[in-house]
């Protein structure tokens, strides 16, 4: 993200559009495409210089359900997925058996049948928006953030947007304003009724909710990164500033130190022993961290094309849970973002220098940080992977009372 240029004199401009979408992650882009196909003029903004959110600037490959190839997704998302495959076939020297595979999985990662590099997702999303940019129906402002909103009663009428490079501000008026930011920034700026953190029985009467709400109980953030592995080489980074802290940190609810191979299976909640590399079992898919989110599989290309696979690190070891981003001061928010960065760098250094190897010994110095894959000089993703946002208070909220089997079992009729 660019900083505001020192000495730049802010100027105020005005613009108007049919639909304003603030935030160009996957949800923002999907909303823009839907509106554009209906003939609406759209202004779409993005804080970084990469649209696409989790698939691009946050470097998280898609976690998808097992039926995604046959049903359970929108037409526009299916188009995106097929375009990713087509882009790879056009631009990469795939071996014939992979080039002609209709269900090509570029990386072979097991979180999705379509693990691919952030830059590929970025290229495809820009390709999908290109006709509307050319016609002027779509206006896309990157490196732009909202700084103020105007309302008429409960309706947003305009948003003031700031160019992070030039410092210029533009008031954009629109009949419809969509908040697609990662943290629900417009809800805060417009003082819209919303909730953050964990809701409790005192708010929702849900059977399995904690007794009382806790606004500061929020999901962890993660600062993801890409790595490859060059055996015999040494790409060990400098020891991170916070490494000694993270080397000794052990959360009371976790089965091992933060920098360790043990974690918890999210489906069974059982403790499991993982590792970055594990010996293969004949006839079984590899279930180690390397193959979890692998985005480039060198075996799909002629020998010598690639020197290594590439994988994305979004593992429990980089889940930062020492503090939230919402309900705290700007200083605290910045502290926690930096803490997440330091945790990720510490995990990389630990893996390079001290992690127990799957065969014997310690450390994998051949692990190389790939900032070129994430589009940064510092090596990590452009922004943190954020799992939880402000949530608007609706006129009616569906709770466990409507959908929970246990809570509904004592009801005589439908709860709705």
C-alpha positions in Angstrom: 0.0 0.0 0.0 1.4 3.4 -1.0 1.8 6.1 1.6 0.4 9.6 1.1 3.1 11.7 -0.6 4.5 14.3 1.8 3.9 17.9 0.8 1.0 17.0 -1.5 -1.8 19.6 -1.1 -5.1 17.8 -0.8 -7.7 18.8 -3.3 -11.5 18.0 -3.2 -13.3 16.8 -6.3 -16.8 15.5 -6.9 -18.1 12.5 -9.0 -21.3 10.6 -9.4 -22.1 7.0 -10.3 -25.0 4.6 -10.2 -23.4 2.2 -7.8 -20.3 2.7 -5.6 -18.5 -0.3 -4.3 -15.8 0.3 -1.7 -13.5 -2.7 -1.5 -12.4 -4.8 -4.5 -11.9 -8.2 -2.9 -13.8 -11.1 -4.4 -17.1 -9.9 -3.0 -16.6 -6.4 -4.4 -15.6 -7.6 -7.8 -18.5 -10.0 -7.9 -20.9 -7.2 -7.0 -19.4 -5.0 -9.7 -19.7 -7.6 -12.4 -23.3 -8.2 -11.5 -24.2 -4.5 -11.7 -22.2 -4.0 -14.9 -24.0 -6.8 -16.6 -27.3 -5.1 -15.7 -26.1 -1.9 -17.5 -25.2 0.1 -14.3 -22.3 2.5 -14.1 -20.0 1.4 -11.3 -17.2 3.0 -9.4 -15.0 0.3 -7.6 -12.3 1.2 -5.2 -9.4 -0.9 -3.7 -7.0 -0.1 -0.9 -4.1 -2.0 -2.4 -2.9 -2.0 -6.0 -4.3 -5.5 -6.6 -8.0 -6.3 -6.8 -9.1 -9.8 -5.7 -8.6 -9.7 -1.9 -8.0 -13.2 -0.5 -7.0 -14.7 -3.9 -4.5 -12.0 -4.7 -3.3 -9.3 -2.2 -3.9 -11.6 0.8 -2.3 -14.7 -0.9 -4.9 -17.3 0.2 -5.8 -20.0 -2.4 -9.5 -20.8 -2.4 -10.8 -23.2 0.3 -13.6 -24.9 -1.6 -16.2 -27.5 -0.8 -16.0 -31.0 -2.4 -18.8 -30.4 -4.8 -17.5 -27.2 -6.4 -16.7 -28.8 -9.8 -20.4 -29.9 -10.3 -22.6 -27.5 -8.3 -22.8 -25.1 -5.5 -21.3 -21.9 -7.0 -22.5 -18.9 -9.0 -22.2 -18.7 -12.8 -19.7 -15.8 -12.5 -17.5 -17.8 -10.1 -17.6 -20.8 -12.3 -16.5 -18.5 -15.2 -13.6 -17.2 -13.1 -12.5 -20.7 -12.3 -12.5 -21.8 -16.0 -10.7 -18.7 -17.0 -7.9 -19.5 -14.5 -7.5 -22.9 -16.1 -7.6 -21.4 -19.6 -5.0 -18.7 -18.6 -2.6 -21.4 -17.4 -3.1 -23.4 -20.6 -2.3 -20.4 -22.7 0.7 -19.2 -20.8 2.5 -22.2 -19.3 4.2 -25.1 -21.0 2.1 -27.8 -19.3 2.6 -31.4 -20.1 -0.1 -32.8 -22.5 -1.8 -34.9 -19.9 -2.3 -31.8 -17.7 -3.0 -29.3 -20.5 -5.9 -31.5 -21.7 -7.2 -32.3 -18.2 -10.6 -30.4 -17.9 -10.2 -30.3 -14.1 -6.6 -29.1 -14.1 -5.4 -28.2 -10.6 -2.3 -26.1 -11.2 -0.8 -26.6 -7.8 -2.4 -29.8 -6.7 -3.0 -28.4 -3.3 -5.7 -30.3 -1.3 -7.7 -27.4 0.0 -9.1 -26.8 -3.5 -9.2 -28.4 -7.0 -7.9 -25.1 -8.3 -4.9 -23.9 -6.3 -3.1 -21.2 -8.3 -0.8 -18.2 -7.9 -2.1 -14.8 -6.8 -0.9 -13.2 -10.0 -3.0 -15.6 -12.1 -6.2 -14.7 -10.2 -5.3 -11.0 -10.6 -4.8 -11.4 -14.3 -8.2 -13.2 -14.7 -10.1 -10.7 -12.6 -8.7 -7.8 -14.6 -9.5 -9.7 -17.8 -13.1 -10.1 -16.7 -13.4 -6.3 -15.9 -11.5 -5.2 -19.0 -14.5 -4.6 -21.4 -16.2 -2.4 -18.8 -13.1 -0.4 -18.1 -12.6 0.2 -21.8 -16.2 1.4 -22.3 -16.0 3.7 -19.3 -19.0 1.9 -17.6 -16.6 0.9 -14.8 -14.3 3.3 -13.0 -11.6 1.5 -10.9 -9.6 3.4 -8.3 -6.8 1.4 -6.7 -4.8 2.6 -3.7 -7.8 4.4 -2.5 -9.5 4.4 0.9 -12.8 5.8 2.3 -12.4 8.6 4.9 -15.9 9.9 5.3 -19.5 9.2 4.4 -22.6 11.4 3.9 -26.1 10.1 4.9 -29.7 11.0 4.5 -31.4 9.3 7.4 -30.4 5.6 7.1 -29.2 5.9 3.5 -25.7 6.5 2.4 -25.6 9.2 -0.3 -21.9 9.8 -0.8 -18.5 8.6 0.3 -15.3 10.7 0.4 -12.4 8.7 -1.1 -8.7 9.5 -0.7 -6.0 8.6 -3.2 -3.2 7.2 -1.0 -0.4 8.3 -3.5 -1.5 11.8 -4.2 -3.5 12.7 -1.1 -6.4 13.9 -3.3 -9.9 13.4 -2.1 -13.1 12.9 -4.2 -16.7 12.9 -3.0 -18.5 10.3 -4.9 -22.3 10.4 -4.9 -24.3 7.3 -5.6 -27.8 5.9 -5.4 -26.4 2.7 -4.0 -23.3 2.2 -1.8 -21.9 -1.2 -1.1 -19.4 -1.7 1.8 -17.1 -4.5 0.5 -14.1 -3.6 2.7 -12.4 -6.3 4.8 -13.4 -4.7 8.1 -16.7 -3.0 7.2 -15.1 0.5 7.2 -18.2 2.3 6.0 -20.3 1.0 8.9 -17.9 2.7 11.3 -17.6 5.9 9.3 -21.3 6.2 8.9 -22.1 5.2 12.5 -24.3 2.4 11.3 -25.5 0.0 14.0 -23.2 -3.0 14.0 -21.7 -5.6 16.2 -18.1 -6.9 16.5 -16.6 -9.9 18.2 -18.4 -12.8 19.8 -22.1 -12.5 20.4 -23.5 -14.1 23.6 -26.6 -15.6 25.0 -27.4 -12.2 26.5 -27.8 -10.9 22.9 -29.1 -13.9 20.9 -30.4 -16.5 23.3 -28.5 -19.1 21.3 -28.0 -22.5 23.0 -24.3 -22.8 22.3 -23.3 -19.2 22.5 -21.1 -18.1 25.4 -23.1 -16.6 28.3 -22.0 -13.0 27.6 -20.8 -11.2 24.5 -17.2 -10.2 24.1 -16.4 -7.6 21.4 -12.7 -8.3 21.6 -13.1 -12.0 21.0 -12.4 -12.0 17.2 -10.9 -14.5 14.8 -7.2 -14.5 14.2 -5.6 -12.7 11.3 -2.7 -14.2 9.3 0.0 -12.7 7.2 0.4 -15.2 4.4 3.5 -15.7 2.2 4.8 -17.9 -0.6 7.9 -20.1 -0.5 9.7 -22.6 -2.7 12.4 -25.1 -1.7 15.8 -25.3 -3.2 17.6 -28.2 -1.7 21.3 -27.6 -1.1 20.9 -23.8 -1.0 20.7 -21.4 1.9 18.0 -18.7 1.9 17.8 -18.2 5.6 16.4 -14.7 6.4 17.7 -12.5 9.2 16.4 -13.4 12.6 13.1 -11.5 13.0 12.9 -8.9 15.7 10.2 -10.8 17.6 11.6 -14.2 17.1 12.6 -15.0 20.7 9.1 -14.1 21.9 7.3 -16.4 19.4 9.9 -19.2 19.9 8.8 -19.3 23.6 5.1 -18.6 23.1 2.6 -21.3 23.9 -1.1 -20.4 24.1 -3.0 -22.3 26.9 -5.6 -23.6 24.5 -3.1 -24.9 21.9 -1.4 -28.3 22.0 2.2 -27.1 21.4 4.3 -24.0 21.2 3.2 -21.6 18.4 6.3 -22.5 16.4 5.8 -26.3 16.3 4.3 -29.0 14.1 1.3 -29.9 16.3 -2.1 -28.4 15.6 -5.8 -29.3 15.9 -7.8 -30.9 13.1 -10.6 -28.4 12.4 -13.1 -31.1 11.6 -12.5 -33.6 14.5 -10.9 -31.2 17.0 -8.2 -33.9 17.6 -4.6 -33.0 18.1 -2.5 -34.0 15.1 1.2 -34.1 14.2 1.8 -32.2 11.0 5.0 -31.1 9.2 6.1 -29.2 6.2 7.3 -32.4 4.5 6.2 -36.0 5.4 7.1 -39.3 3.8 4.5 -40.4 1.2 2.3 -43.4 1.8 1.8 -45.5 -1.4 -1.7 -44.9 -2.8 -2.5 -42.0 -0.5 -2.5 -38.3 -1.3 0.3 -36.4 0.5 -1.2 -34.7 3.6 1.6 -32.4 4.8 1.7 -28.6 5.0 3.7 -28.4 1.7 0.9 -29.9 -0.3 -1.9 -28.3 1.7 -1.8 -25.0 -0.3 0.6 -25.8 -3.1 0.0 -23.4 -6.0 2.6 -24.6 -8.5 3.5 -28.2 -9.1 6.7 -28.6 -11.1 5.8 -32.2 -12.0 3.1 -30.8 -14.4 5.9 -29.3 -16.7 8.7 -30.6 -18.8 11.8 -31.5 -16.8 13.9 -28.5 -16.1 11.1 -25.9 -16.5 10.8 -25.2 -12.8 13.4 -25.7 -10.0 10.8 -26.2 -7.3 7.1 -26.3 -6.4 5.7 -23.2 -4.8 3.3 -23.3 -1.8 1.4 -20.7 0.2 1.8 -20.6 3.9 -1.6 -20.1 5.6 -1.3 -22.5 8.4 -2.3 -22.4 12.1 1.2 -21.5 13.1 0.7 -18.0 11.6 -2.7 -17.4 13.2 -2.2 -14.2 15.3 -4.5 -14.1 18.2 -2.8 -11.7 20.7 -5.2 -8.9 19.9 -8.0 -7.8 17.5 -8.2 -5.2 14.8 -11.7 -3.9 15.7 -12.7 -2.1 18.9 -9.2 -0.9 19.6 -7.2 2.3 18.9 -5.4 2.9 15.6 -2.1 2.4 17.6 -3.3 -1.0 18.9 -4.5 -2.0 15.4 -1.1 -1.2 13.9 0.6 -3.1 16.7 -1.4 -6.2 16.0 -0.8 -6.0 12.2 3.0 -5.8 12.9 2.7 -8.6 15.3 1.1 -10.8 12.6 3.9 -9.9 10.2 6.6 -10.8 12.8 4.9 -14.1 13.6 5.0 -15.1 9.9 8.6 -14.1 9.5 9.4 -16.0 12.8 7.8 -19.2 11.4 9.8 -18.9 8.2 13.0 -18.4 10.2 12.2 -21.3 12.5 11.5 -23.6 9.6 14.8 -22.6 7.9 17.0 -22.8 11.0 15.5 -24.8 13.8 12.4 -26.9 12.8 12.8 -30.7 13.3 13.2 -32.3 9.9 11.0 -35.2 8.8 14.0 -37.5 8.5 16.6 -36.2 10.9 18.3 -33.0 11.8 17.0 -29.5 12.0 16.1 -26.7 9.6 15.3 -26.4 5.9 17.6 -23.5 4.8 16.5 -24.1 1.2 13.1 -22.6 1.9 13.0 -19.4 -0.1 10.6 -16.5 0.5 9.0 -15.6 -2.8 7.9 -11.9 -2.7 7.7 -11.9 -6.5 4.8 -14.3 -6.2 2.9 -12.0 -3.8 4.0 -8.8 -5.5 6.0 -7.3 -2.6 9.6 -6.4 -1.8 9.3 -7.4 1.8 8.3 -10.9 0.8 4.9 -11.4 2.5 1.5 -10.8 1.1 0.4 -7.2 0.4 -2.1 -7.3 3.3 -3.2 -9.5 6.1 -5.8 -12.2 5.7 -8.7 -11.0 7.7 -11.5 -13.4 8.7 -13.9 -11.2 10.6 -15.5 -7.9 9.9 -18.0 -5.5 11.5 -21.5 -7.0 11.1 -24.5 -4.8 10.4 -27.4 -5.1 12.8 -30.3 -6.3 10.7 -34.0 -5.9 11.1 -34.1 -9.7 11.7 -31.1 -12.0 12.4 -31.2 -15.7 11.8 -29.8 -17.4 14.8 -29.4 -20.9 16.2 -33.1 -20.7 17.3 -34.1 -21.0 13.6 -31.5 -23.4 12.3 -30.0 -25.3 15.2 -31.2 -28.9 15.6 -30.7 -29.1 19.4 -32.3 -25.7 20.1 -35.2 -26.4 17.8 -35.9 -29.9 19.1 -38.1 -28.6 21.9 -40.2 -26.4 19.7 -43.8 -27.3 18.7 -43.6 -25.6 15.3 -41.2 -23.6 13.1 -39.3 -20.9 14.9 -39.7 -18.4 12.0 
